[in-house]
Amino acid sequence: MVAIDVERSASGGRVGSAWRAVAERGLGGVPPTALVLAGIVSVQVGAALAKQLFASTGAAGAVSLRLVFAGVVLLVFWRSALRIGRRAVPVVLAYGTVLALMNLSFYEAIDRIPLGMAVTIEFLGPLAVALAGSRRWIDPVWAVLAGGGVVLLTQADGEVEWLGVLLALAAGALWAAYILLSAAMGEQTAGGGGLALAMAFGGVLMAPVGIIDAGSSLLDPAVLAVAFGVAMLSSVLPYSVELEALRRIPPRVFGVLMSLEPAVAALAGLLVLGQFMNIPQWVGVICVVAASAGATRTAEKS
């Protein structure tokens, strides 16, 4: 075993363990589908708030603050569970690296294109996981329908910044890797210790990039307050509930459920950022949601 722990008082350990037991029992009683949906709403509202930080910190600065805050919170919360097996170490390090790169690519994308568009393009990653290796005749129909939705989402009024599209595609590929690594980490670790260590490692990787990009603005109290909220909404809550969900549902089913992200992202962009979409783009969202519902139904029957 490789022991990775932090010093704590006996009383604090007992209280923390009690809270963790309650949290685990609570999550265990929630249907995994509801956990995934709660994570979707949380992460998209957090993304919309994070975009408002970009003027002060840049995308890299916002990602670094988010991961550092989330890592600290999770390390404190799971401090008695930071003990992992030797086989889990590469998985945890890979998970943290993917988290950092995925979030950096995504934030750089939404700095250039609307939130709903970015998430819809990013969705190609989890959809590929959902449909990989499938032998059902209907699955290509859902893939084509979702792909058509992605095309419609790019029909923006005005010129599309294609670098943002490419960054969203990169985020999608990393999202697919995240889904597979999450399932692997769920098998290799117990509780949230592995997640906490991975998040902290991702924060360490991103900190130098964020400092170079944002400099002293990272120390602004207002920026820190918003970044802490973003960390809770975009990392701590969604990754925790998604990891619990992945312990109870296959990665392929998880990927299909996550295809609801574009609709939630479009609504978050509209309500929080005032990003309006034209009719073809809304049709694209409907296509993606229809593909998700159809793929989920056929997956349940297989």
TIKE-226809 format. One record per residue: x negated, y, z of N, C-alpha, C in turn. Coordinates in steps of 0.2 Angstrom, whole numbers, plus 5000, padded with zeros to 4 digits. Example, Ala and Ser with C-alpha at 12.3 -4.5 7.8 and 13.67 -1.06 7.14 Angstrom:
<pts>
493449725039493849785039493449845039
493649895035493249955036493650005039
</pts>
This chain:
<pts>
499649945000500050005000499650065000
499850114997499550184997499950225001
499750255007500050295011499950365010
500450405008500450475007500950505012
500750535017501150565022500950635024
501350665028501150735031501350725038
500950775042501050775049501750805051
502050775056502650795059502750785066
503250815069503350805076503850745077
503850705083504250655084504950675083
505150725087505850745087506050765080
505650805076505850825069505950765065
505450715066505550655062506250615063
506450615069507050585071507650625068
507650685069508150725066508250725059
507650725055507650725048507850655046
507650605049507850535047508650525048
508950555053509650555054510050595048
509750655046510050685041510050645034
509450615033509350575027509750515027
509950485033510350425033511050455031
511250505033511950535032511950545024
511450585022511450605015511450535010
511050485012511050425008511750395008
512050385014512650355014513250395010
513150465011513650505007513550495000
512950494997512850484990513050414988
512950364992513050304991513850284990
514250334993514950324993515250364987
514850404983515150444978515050404971
515550394967515450364961514850384957
514450344953513850374950514050424944
514650414941514850464936514950534939
515250534945515350594948514650634950
514250584952513550614954513250644947
513250614942512950634936513350704934
513950704934514350774932514150824937
514050814943513850864948513150894946
512750844945512050864943512050904936
512450894932512550934925512751004927
513251014931513551074932512951114936
512651084941512151124945511551144940
511351094936510751114932510851164927
511451174924511551224919511651294922
512051294928512051354932511351384934
510951334936510251354938509851374932
509951344926509651374920509851444918
510451454918510751524917510451574921
510351554928510051604933509351614931
509051554929508251554928508151604922
508551604917508451644911508351724913
508751734919508751804921508051824924
507651774926506951784929506451804924
506651784917506051784912505751854911
506151904912505951974911505351984916
505451954922504851974927504351914927
504551854926504051804927503851764920
504151774915504051734909504351664910
504451624905504651554906504251514910
503551514909503151474913503151494920
503151554922503151584929503751554932
504351554929504951534932504951454933
504651424928504551344929504151334935
503551364936503151354941503451364948
503751424949504151434955504651384957
505051364951505551314953505251254955
504751224952504451164954504151164961
503751224962503451224968503951224974
504451274973504951274979505351204979
505551174974505851114974505451054977
504751054976504351014979504251014986
504151084988504151094996504751074999
505351084997505951075000506050995000
505850964995505950884995505450854999
504850884999504250855004504450855011
504750915013505050925020505550875021
506050875017506650835018506550755018
506050735014505850665014505250645017
504950685022504350685024504150615028
504650575030504550515033504650455028
504750475022504850425016504250435011
503750465013503250485008502650425008
502950365007502450305007502650265001
502250254997502450224991501950164989
502150114986501650064984501150084978
500650044978500150064973500350064966
500850014965501150014958501550074956
501750104961502250164960501850224959
501150224960500850294960500750314952
500650274947500650294940501350314938
501850284940502550304939502650374941
502550384948502650454951502250504947
501650494946501250544942501450554935
501650504932501950514925502650554926
503050534931503650574931503550644933
503050664937502950734939502750764932
502250734928502050764922502550784917
503050734916503550734912504050794914
504150794921504650854924504350914922
503650924923503350994922503451014914
503250964910503250984903503950984900
504450944902505050954900505351024902
505251044908505551104910505251164907
504551164906504251214902504451224895
504551164892504851164885505551194884
505951174889506651194889506651264891
506351294896506351364897506051404892
505551384888505251424883505851424877
506251364876506751364871507251414873
507551414879508151454881507851534881
507251544881506951614880507051634873
507151594869507251604861507851594858
508251544861508951534858509451524864
510051524862510551524867510551464871
510751464877510751404882511151344879
511751354876512151304874511851274868
511551304863511151284858510551244860
510151264864509551234867509751164870
510251164874510451104877510751044872
511151074867511351024862510850994858
510351034856509751004853509350954857
509250974863508950934868509250874869
509950874869510350814870510150754865
509750764860509550714855509150664859
508750684864508350634868508750584871
509250604876509650554880510050514875
510350544870510750504865510350454862
509650464860509250414857509150354862
509150374869509050324874509650284874
510250314874510950284875511050234869
510850254863510950204857510350164855
509850164858509250124857509350054858
509250014853509349944853510049914853
510549964852511249944852511449904846
511849854847512049814841512849824839
513149874843513849884842513949924835
514449904831514449934824514750004825
515050024830515350094831514850144833
514250124836513750174839513450214834
513350194828513050244823513550304821
514250284822514750334821514650394826
514550374833514450424838513850464837
513350424834512650464833512750514828
513150494822513250544817513650604819
514150584823514650634826514250684830
513750664834513350704839512850744834
512550714829512150744825512450804821
513050794819513450844816513550904820
513750884827513850934832513150984833
512650944833511950984833511851034827
512051004821511951054815512451114816
513051104818513551154819513251204824
512951184829512751224834512151274832
511851254827511351294824511551354819
512251344818512551394813512751464817
512251494819512251554823512451614819
512751664821512751724818512151764818
511751774812511151804812510551744812
509951764812509451714811509251674817
509151614816508951564821508251564822
507951574828507251574830507051494830
506751474825506651404824506151374829
505651414831505251394837505551374843
506151404844506551384850506851324849
507051304842507351244841506851184841
506251194839505751144840505551134847
505551184851505451174859505951134862
506651154860507151114862507151034860
506851024854506750954852506250924856
505750964858505150934862505450914869
505850964872506150954878506650884878
506950874872507350814871506950754872
506450754868505950694869505750684876
505550734879505350724886505950704891
506550734889507150714893507250634892
507150604886507150534885506650494890
506050524890505550494894505750494901
506050554903506250564910506750514912
507250504908507750454910507450384911
506950364906506650294907506250294913
505850344915505450344921505850354927
506450384927506850384933507050324935
507250284930507450214931506950174934
506350184931505750144934505550164941
505650234942505450254949505950234954
506550224952507150204956506950124958
506650094954506450024955505850014960
505350064959504750064963504750094969
505250144971505250184977505950174980
505950194986506550194990506650264993
507350284993507450354995507250404990
507050464993506850514989506150534989
505750484992505050504993504650504986
504750464982504450464975504650524971
505250544972505450604969505150674971
505050674978504750724981504050734979
503650674979502950674977502850694970
503350674965503350694958503450764957
503950794961504050864960503550904962
503250884968502650924970502050924965
501950864963501450854958501550894952
502150904949502350944944502251014945
502351034951502251104954501551124953
501151074956500351084956500151094948
500451054944500151054937500351124934
500951154936501251214933500951274936
500751274942500551334946500051374942
499551344940499051384936499351424930
499751384926500051414920500551474922
500851464927501351514930500951574932
500451564936500051624938499751664932
499451624927499251664921499751704918
500351674917500951704913501251764917
501251754924501651804927501251844932
500751824935500251864939500651874946
500551944948500751964954501551964955
501851964949502651964950502951904953
502551854953502751794957502851804964
502551854967502551864974503151914976
503451944971504051994972504551954976
504851984982505351954986505951934982
506151984978506851974974506751914970
506151904966506051854962505951784965
505651784971505651724975506251704978
506751744979507351734982507751694976
507751724970508151694965507851634963
507151624963506851564961506951504965
507051524972507251474977507951444975
508451494974509051464972509051424966
508651444961508551404954508351334956
507851334960507551274962508051224965
508451254970508951204973509451184968
509651234963510251214958509951174953
509351184951509051154945508651094946
508351084952507951024953508150984959
508251014965508350974971508950934971
509550974969510150944969510250894963
510150914957510250874951509850814951
509150824952508750764952508850714957
509050734963509250694968509850654967
510350684964510950644963510950604957
510550624952510350584946509950524947
509450524952509050474954509550414957
509950444962510450394965510850364960
511150404955511550374950511250324946
510550334944510150284940510050224944
510050224950510050154954510650114953
511150144951511850104950512050094943
511850134938512050124931511450124927
511450084921510950074916510750144913
510050154912509850214908510250234902
510450184898510850194892511550234894
511850204899512550234901512350304904
511850314908511650374910511550424905
511250404900511050454894511750474890
512150424890512850444886513250494891
513250484897513550534901513250604901
512650604901512250664901512350704894
512750674889512850714883513450764884
513750764890514150814892513850884893
513150884894512750944895512951004890
512950994884513051044879513651084881
514251054883514851094884514751134890
514451104896514351134902513851194901
513351184897512851234896513151294892
513651274887513951334883514351374888
514751344892515151374897514751424902
514151394904513751424909513451484905
513251474899512951534895513451584894
514051564893514651614892514751654898
514851614904515051644910514551684914
513951664913513351694917512951744913
512851724907512451764902512751804897
513451794896513851824891513651804884
513351744883513251714877513851694873
514051724868514651704864514451664858
514851614857514751564851515251574846
515151564840515651564835516051504834
516451504829516951444829516551384827
516151384822515751324820515351294826
515051334830514651314836515151284841
515751304842516251274847516451204844
516551204838516651144835516151094836
515451114835514951074837514951044844
515151084849515151064856515751014856
516251024853516850974853516550904850
516250904845515950844842515450814847
515050844850514650814855515050784861
515550814863515950794869516350734866
516550734860516950674857516450614857
515850624854515350574854515250544860
515150584865514950564872515550514875
516150544874516750504876516850434873
516750434866516750374862516250324864
515650354865515050304866515150274873
515350314878515450294885516050234885
516550244881517150194881516850134878
516550134873516250074870515750044874
515350084877514850054882515150014887
515650034890516050004896516349934893
516549934887516849874884516349814883
515649844882515149794880514949744885
</pts>
